[in-house]
């Protein structure tokens, strides 16, 4: 699959900038997005972003249903091991990565759904609430999707009804061995963590 340089930059504050980039590097603090309508390039500071999406098309396909979770994907692919990212705004991204470590300011990941408009994403670690890799990624995805599917959960938080998100069945017909119980409500704030 050929990676394009068409990008959608999603800011932490909700702003979105779409266009083409020629100078993005995860090791630099800023880059430029050139709008396809011929407007002036927009300077984008990485620390203000939630994530940068490298896409096939800037329009996407609004009629295509989003696939949530891992859809029974393999534990590892040539794009790396499973990773699930829950952002501070509640969005969940599932995919694969070769480069994630908690100390990095950001990392690349490939979508779990290989037919999606996203080819790869650069996730800004500061915009995340929780990141899990390996078997714990599947557990996080199932927990978040289950919470959204239950009454009183986050159901319609992103424009769709709770019934539109389907709970993934447990792996192998039972709970995964890495299942972690939820902390009690008085356990303090939730923290980002790694592969535990």
Secondary structure, DSSP 4 states (H G I P E B T S, - for coil): -PPP-EEEEEETTS-EEEEE-S---TTSSEEEEB-TTSPPPEEEEGGGEEEEEEES-SS--TTSPPP-S-TT--SEETTEEEEEEEETTS-EEEEEESS--TTSSEEEEEESSTTSSEEEEEEEGGGEEEEEETHHHHHHHHHHHHHHHSTTSSTTTTSS-GGGSPPPPPGGGS--TT--PPPPTTS------S--
